[in-house]
Amino acid sequence: MTNEEKILKMLNENQGIITTRKLSENNIDRVYLTRLVNKGIIDKVKRGVYVTKDNWGDEYYNLTYGTNAIYSYETALYLLGLCESVPIKYNLTVTRGYNSSLNRNDGVILHFINKEYFDIGKEKIQSPQGQMIQCYNAERTLCDLLKDKQHQDIETLKYAINEYLKNKHSRNLPKLIEYARIFNVEEALNNYLEVLM
């Protein structure tokens, strides 16, 4: 089996994605990735990450592949169906001290948080293209927006809270109130709830 065939086999076994790290672990030179790109068989998504042609379309999955970043803020609203438009940039939350290629991506807004708060409200959801990605749930997202409301569009925030409250089957008000206490936005949340409920 040639090195290119080995790479294609690894791509097939890993949902059409491969990293240069995986190549190094298997003692395969990166030059073979470049050859496959030049032949039009695979594409380079970002530094160190390559995908098959049929996997290129899921930008949400590809952007965070190999990172511990979580979709948050306006991007989470969009993924959760709580906003009217697709955000221009991707909002991702990472732990303080995080350093990766995402820091240099112009299409990304990074939000930094202490480790003890990072996993609160984290869940796996399907991206619009069907891959599983990490995203904060609606309760966490609303609290993040309330905590940073001086930098948020008030109409977007009102719309999100209103849509959240309308969906009686999926909303979890006790969890929302619990998160509001944790993130110290209980008063701001109550102001919205009094008006919208």
N, C-alpha and C positions, 0 to 999 in steps of 0.2 A: 504494500500500500504506500503510495507517495505521500509526501507531507501535505500537499493540497487535498488529497482524498481524506487524510486524517482530520484536517481542519473542517472539511464539509461534513464528515461523520460527527465531529464534536458539535458543530452548529445544529445538526439534526437532533442530537440528543439534548440540546439546551435551548429549545424553543426558538432557534434561529439566531441566537446571539452568542458572540464569543469575545473574550477580552485578551489583550496581550499578556496579561498575567497567566491566564489559562494556558496560553501557548508556551510560556516560559516553564510552567510546571510540567509540561509534556516535552520539553527540550526541542521545540520547533522554532526555527528562526522566523522573525516577524516579516522577513522579505516575502514569505509565501502569502501573507495577508495582502501585501501590496500587489502581488501578482494577480490574486483573485479579484481585487478591486479594479485593476487595469483591464482584466478580462470582462468586467461587468457582471460578475457572479455575486459579489457582495458589495456592501456600501459601508463607509466609515461614518458612524453616527457622531462620535466625539472622540477625543483623545483616548486611545486604548480600548474603544468599544466598536465592534463591527457586527453587522446584521446581514441576513439574507435579504434579497430584493423584496420578497413577499412580506417581510417583517418590518420594513421601513416605516410603514404608515402610523404606527403607534408612538407618537412623540412623547406622550406622558410616561409610558413604560420605558422607552429608550433613554429619556432624560435622567431618570432616577436610577436606572439599572446600575447596580454595584455601589450605590450610596445608601446612606441611612436617612435620607431626606424624606420629609412628609409633606404632601400637598396641603396647603393651608390658605387662610384669608380668602381673597376673591376667587382664587383657583378652586379651592374647596367648595365655595358657594356654587360655582358653575358645575363641578362634578356631582354635587348633591342636588342639583336642580333648584337652587335657592336664589338664582339671579337671572336677569333678563339677557345678559350678553356674555360673550366669550371674552375673558380677560386678555389684554394685549401682552402681558408678561406672565410668566409662571411664578406663583408665590410658593415658596418652599420654606419649611421650618427645619432647622438643624440645631444641634447642641452648640453651646458656646465653645469656641476654640476649633470648630470644624474648619478644615481647609481642604479643598479639592478643586477640581476643574469647574465646579458650579460657581465658585467665587468669581471666575473670569468670564462667565456667560452673560452677555448683554441682555438676553431674553429672560433672565431670572432675577427675581427679587428675593434675597435670602433674609429670613427672620431668625434671630438667634435667641435661644432660651436655655436656662439652666437644666441640667440632666434630670433633676427630680420632677420637672414638669413636662419633660419631652414626650413621654409615652401616654400621658393622660388624653383619652379620647382618640387614640390611634386605632385605625381599623383598616382592613383590606377591602377595597371596592373594585369594581370593574371599571376600567378606563372606557371612554367612548368607543374605542376600537376593540374592546373585549379582554385585554390583559389585566391581571390583578396588580393593583398599585396601592401604596400606602397613602391614606388621606385622613385628616381629622374628621371626626363625626360632626354633625350639625351643632350639637351643644358646645363642643370645644371651639368650633369655628366662630360661633356667635360671641362667645366670651373673648376670644382673641380680638375680634373686631371692636367690641365694646371697650376693651382695655386700650386699644390704639385708636379710639374714635376721632381724635383730633387730626389723624392722617387719613381718615376714611370718608368716603362720600356718604353723607347722611341719608340720601334717598336710597342708595344701595343697601344700607344697613336696615332701614325701615322695611324695605321690600323683603329682605331676607327673613327678618323676624316675623313679618306678617305671613309669608309663605310657610314658615316653620309652624306657626300657630294654627294655620288652616289645616295642616295635615295631621289630623287627630290619631291616625293609625301608627304613624312612625315617630311622632314627637315624644319626648320623654322629659316632661317638666321637672320632675324631681331631680333628674340628672343635670338638667340645665341650671337649676338653683344650686345644686351641690358644686358644680364647676364655677358658677358665679362667685361662690364663697371662696373657693380655692384661689381664683384669679383676682379676687378683690374688686369685682364689678357688680356686686349685688344691688347697690343703689341705682346704678345706671340701668341695669336690667329691669328693675322694678318700675322705673320711670317709663320705659317702653311698654312693659306689660300692662300697666294701668291704662295707657292710652289705647293700646291695640286689642285688649281682651274685652 
